[in-house]
């Protein structure tokens, strides 16, 4: 089942919030409870130490209580009167200021003082209410009816004389409810912070959505529309100046190229249909005329030559199409060798001399050096020179000249073919490398042209990772120049 990025983002947010709340209310709650309990025990220990080291408590247990105990005059009423007023007030003040309950037990573990002044417990054995009470330093969940308001946490300290004998016990008590109240207060604060954190995380996830997922949705919708040919109905707007904008620009470029490809395919079909139909129509028409007797036998030779001429046009067109296809598929499969480009140009000139003599066109070669070695695919470069020279001858007037030259510049060999013919219109220069493109004015003059020669030339030079440029002025002439890697002669 497909899961959208928005769904995954929401799911991640829910998981993060769940873990924050769970951890905050389990581990966080436990840590807070432990912290508050530890703090309470520490506070009770500090209070107990303060009382144990007070002179009032030491004096009371060393004099008043001891003497009364030794005289064996302790009754419940006598004991109340023997407790010194100072110790009573002292413990009462500490109890009120610290909000802790304080008990004093004698060495027999009987109550002799409670901060609540509950006389019902005086001289009562604490073990009656809580067995083995004094045998630990800290006791949890202590509850004695009418003495502790609820379950309490108790800190038990031994009171000793100078002789290290136990004189009694000091008990500092705190209701666990007070710890729980503080815990609840802390948890309320913690949960408030958790809510704030969750809101902040939600804001972050919303920002992530608008910064990442929303642009992806726009790019996806645009890409889908591009494949359906509907890009004209959708405007792609990416406001951020980042990789998403770069991706958006790339998609716009690709969609435009797709549109151009559609247009190119339409032109391709139109042009190739025209270029195939014209010679086929002529061939079929002349053959039909010969068969039905419209053309007499004595004129057969003339029309057979026309048929052969049109057949040559079809052969050239097919050959050029196959060449382009091979360049597209095997662009990197070049058979590069070192050869003399001047020699190739000279041999090509010899091939075209007869044709140029008929048109009274003079071919001139200008070489910077006698030999100039280059590193390239010889057959492909020879095809380039043939195409460029053939074009120059086709568009050169009678009694003109064509100059073929080579020269070295910046470790490159440059080959130039310059004619003094009709030139190329300025608006057509950017289109001459397109397949099947023909300058309108040339269609009547160049009946053998397929519009593929310059496209093949451009692809061959690009396959060598080199450049080809054209300079042309109408009525003055045209010069094509391309570069090749130079090699030492």
N, C-alpha and C positions, 0 to 999 in steps of 0.2 A: 504494500500500500504506500502510495506516495506521501511523503511528509514535506510540507513546505518549510522554507527557512523561517517564516513567521511563526509557524507552529513550534519549530525547534527552539526558537528564541523564547517563546512563552513558556515552553516546557523547562528550559534551563532556568528561567526566572522562578518558576514554581519550586523547582528542586532546591535552588539556592535559598529561597525564603523558608522552605520547610526545614532545611538543615540549620539555618540561623535560629529559627524559633525553637526547634527541638534541642539544639545544643544550649541555647540561652536558658531554657526552662528545665533542663536536666542537669547538665554539667555546671552551668552557671548558677543554678539554684543551690546545688550541692556545695559548690565553692563558697558561695555567700554564706550558707548555713555554717560551714566549717569555720569560716573567717569570723563570723559573729560569735560563735561558741568559744573559739580560741581567744577572741578579744574579751569576752565576758570572764573567762577563767583568769586571764591576765589581770583584768581590773580587780577581780576578787582577791587574787594573790597579792597584788599591790596593797589593797586595803587591809588584808589580813596581816601582811608583814608590818604595815604601819602600826596596827594595833598591838601586835606582839612585841614590838620594840618600844612601845610607849611606856613611860615611867609609871603611869597611872595603873596599867594592867600589872606590871611587875610588882608594884607596891601592894596592890590588892591581893595577889596570890601569895606574896611572901609574908604578909603580916595579917591582915584582917581575916581572910578566909582560912588560912593555915591555923592560926591560933584558935579560931572558933571550932575548926574541925578537930584539933587535938584535945580541946576541952570537952569534946563530945557534947556540946550544948546546942547542936543544930536541930531545931525543929523547923517546920515550914514557916511559922510566924517569925521565929528568931532569925532565920536565914534572911528573910526579907529586910529585916532591920539591920542585919550585919553588913549587907552590901553597901559599900561606900557610895555616898551621893555623887562623888566626883566620877567614878567609873560609870555609873548609870547615865549621867549627863553626857559624858564623853562618848559612850557608845551610841546613845540616842542621836547625838549631833552627827556622828559619822553615818549612821543609818539613814538619816533624813537627807544628808548632803549627797550620799552616793546612791540612794534609793536601793540599798541592799539590806536584807534582813540579817541581824547578827544575834547569835546565840552563844552563851557560855555554858560549858558543861564542867562538872568537877571531875576528879580523877576516877570516880566511880561511874562516869557517863550519865550523870543526872543533871537535869536543867538547874542552873542557878541564876540565869538571866535570859530574857528574850526581848528583842527590840520592840515587839508588839505589846510588851508588858502583860502578857497573858499569864496570870497567876496560877491558872489551872495546871500548868506544866512544871511549876517550880518544884524541885526535888523529885521529879518523876524520871524514871530511867528511860532514856531514848530508845533503848533496844526493845522496849515494849511496843513502840510505834514503828520502829524500823530496825530490825535485827542486824547486828554487826555493822552498825552505822559508822563507827569511828575507825574501822579497819581499812579504809581507803582514803586517799587524799582528795579525790573528786568523786562525787556521786551524782548520777543523773536521775531524773524522774522521781525525785523525793516528794512524797505527798503525805503530810500529817494533818489530819482534820483539825480545824480551828487554829492551826499554827501557820501553815503555808496556804496562801490563797489558791494555789494550783500546783501542778507538778513543777518542781524547782531543781535548779542546778546548785549543788553545794560544794564549797571549798572547805575542807576540814584540816585544821592545823593544831598540832600538839603544843600545849603550854608547859614548859619545863622550868625547873628550878636550877639554881647554880650547880646543884649536885647531879644534874641531868635526869632527875626523877620527874615523872609526869605529874604535873599539878592540876591539869585540866585540859579542856579542848575548846578551841575557838572555831565556830562555824559561821561562815559568810554565805548567805543564800540569795539566789536571784531567781525569780519566777521564769520558767521557760517561755511563758506567754510573751514576756517583754522581748526576748530574743526573736520569737516568731513575728511579733509586730514589726520589729526592725527588719526582719527578713522580708516580710510582705511589702514594707516600704521600699526596700532595695529592689525587690522584684518588680514593683510597679514602675520604678525609675528605669530599670533594665528593659522592661517591655516597651516603655515609651521610646527608649533609644533604639530598640529593635524595629519598632514601627517606623521611626525616622530613617533608619538605615535601609529598610525595605522600600520606603518611598524614594530615597536617593538612588537605590539600585534600579527601581522602576524607571526613574528619569534617565538613568544611564542606558538602560535597555531601549527606551524610546529613542534616545539619541542614536544608539547603534542602529536601530531600525531605519531612521531617516537618513543616516550617513551611509549605510551599506545596503540593506535589503530593498529599500524603496528605489534607489538607483538601479539595482539589479532587475527589479520588476520592469522599470522603464526600458532598460536595455533588452530584456527578454521580449517584451511586447513589440519593441521596434524590430528586433531580429525576426520574430515570427511574421510581422507585417511585411518585412523585406522579402522573406521567402514566398509570400503570397502576392507580392507585387503591389502592396498597398501603402508603401512608404510616403507617397504623396499626401496621404490623408492624415499622417501622424508627424508631429514635430518633436524631435528628441531634444529635451532641455535638461542638461546636467549642470547645475549651478556650481558644484564644487570644483575647485581647481586641483584635481588629483588624478590618480590612475583611472577613476571612473570616467572622467571627462576624456582622457586619452582613449579609453575603450570605446566610449560613445563616438568620438571622432573617427575611430577605426571602423566602427559599424556603419557610420554615415558614408565613409569612403567606400566600404565594401558594397553597400546598397547602391551607391551611385555607379560603381563598377558593374554590378549586376544589371542595372538599367542600361548602362552603356553596352554591356555584353548582349543584352536582348536587341538593342538597336544595331549592334554590329552583326548579329546573326541575321537580322532582317536584311541589312545591306548586303551581307555575304550571299544570302540566297538570291536576292534580287540581281546582284552583279554577276554571280556565276551563272544564273539562269540566262541573263542577257548574253554573256560571253559564250555560252554553249549554244544558245538558241540561234544566234545570228549565223555562225558557220554551218550549223546543221540545217538550217532553213535553206541556205544557199546551196549546199550539197544536194539536199533532197530535191530542190526546185530544178536544178540543172540536170540531175539524173532523170527526173520525171519528163523533162522536156526532151531529153535525148531518146527516152523510151517511146514517147508518143509521137516522135517525128517532128516536133516543133523546131528542134535544132537539127539542121541537116548534117549528114556524116562529114562533109568537108570542113565543118566548124568544130568537130569534136575535140581536136587538139587544143584549141583555145580554151574551151570550157573545162576540159580535163585539167589543164594547168590551174584554172581557178579553183576547181575542186581540191586539187593537191595543196594549193595555197591555204584554203580553209581547213583542210585536214592538218596542215602544219600548225595552224593556230590552235586547234584542239590539242595537238600533241604537246605544244609549248605550255598551254594552260594546265594540262594534266601533270606534266613534269614539274612545273613550278609549285603546284599544290602538294605534290609528293615531297618536294624539297622542303617546303615550309613545315609539313608534318614531321619530317625527320629532324628538323632543327628544333621543333618544340619538344619532341620526345627524347632526342639524343643530344641535347644542347652541349653537354659536357664531354661527349665522346668525340673529341677532335684528335686528328692524327697530326700532331705538331712535329715539325722538323725544322732544321736550319736550312734556308735556301736564299738565293740571290733574287731579290724582288725586282731589280733592274732587268735581269734576264727574262723574268716572267712578263714584264711590261713590254719588252722589245719583241718577244714572240707573239704577244697578243696584237701588237701594232701590225706585224706582218700579216696576220690573219685578216685584219680589217682593211688593209691597204687597197685591195681590189675594189671593195665597196666604196671606199672614200674617193678613189680616182674617178668613179662614175659620177659622184656628186661634186667632184672638184673640191674636196675637203682635204686640207693638208694636216697630217699628223706629225707633231713635233715632240721629241723627248728631251727633257732637261734633267740630268742626273748630277747631283752634287759630287759624287764619286763614281768611278767606273763600275764598281760592284758595291752592293749594300745588302749584307745578310740580315735576315729577320728570322724570328722564331714564331711559326704559325702553321696552320693547316694549309699546305700549298694549293690543293685542289679547290678548297673553299675560297681562298683569297683570289685565285685565278677567276673564279665565278664572279666575285665582287667586281674585279677589274672589267670583266666582260660586260656585266650589267651596266656599270657606269659609263663605259665607252660606248656601248650600244645606244644608251640614252642620249649621250652627247651627240652622236652622229645623227640620230633621228631628229633632233631639234636644232641642228646647225644648218644655216642656209648655204647655198652654193657659193663657192669661192671664199670659204671661211677657213679657220684653222682650229685645231684642238691641241692643247698642250698637256702632256703627261710628264709629271716631275716627281722627284724624290729628294728629300733633304732630312737632315738630322737636327733634332732640337730636344734638349733635356733628356738625353738617353733614349729617345724614341725615334723611330723612322716614320716620317710622314709622307704619304702618297697623295698626290693631287691630280685631278683630271678637270681641266678647265676648257669650256667652250665659249663661243661668242655668238650664241644663238638667240632665240626669242626670250629666254629667261623664264623665271617662275613668278607668277603674281604673289604679292606679299601675303595675301589672305590664304594662299594655298601651301605656303612653305611648311606650316606646322602639320599639314595633313599628308604630305607626300610619302611618309613612311607607313601609312595605313594600307592594309591589304585591299586590293581592288580599287584604290583611289586613282582617279585620272583627272587631270586638269581638263575642264570642259572643252577648251579651245583645241586640245590635242586629239580629241576623239576622231575628228575627221582626218587628221594628218597621220595618226598612228593607229592603223587598223590592226596591226599585228600585236599591239600592246595588250598585256593582261592586267596591268595594275599591280603586279606582284613582285616585279624586279627589285624595286627599292625596299620593299618589306623584307625580301630575302636578304638583301645586302645589309640592312640594319641588324637583322637577327644574327647573321654570321659574325659581324663585328662585335656585337654584344656578347656572343658566345666566347670570343677571345678576350672579353673584359677590356675592350678598347673603345674609342670614341670615333664617330663620324659626324662631320659638320657640313653644312651647305651654305654658300653665299651666292645670292642671285639678285639680279636687277633686270626688270623687264626691258627688253630691247637692247640689252648690253651683253648678257651672258650669265652662265652659271658655273660655279666651281665647287666640286665635292672634294673633301679632304678627310682621310682617315689615318689612324696611327696603328703601329705595330711594334712589338718589343724588338729593340735593336740587338744584334749580335756582332761581335768583332769580326771584321773581314779577314 
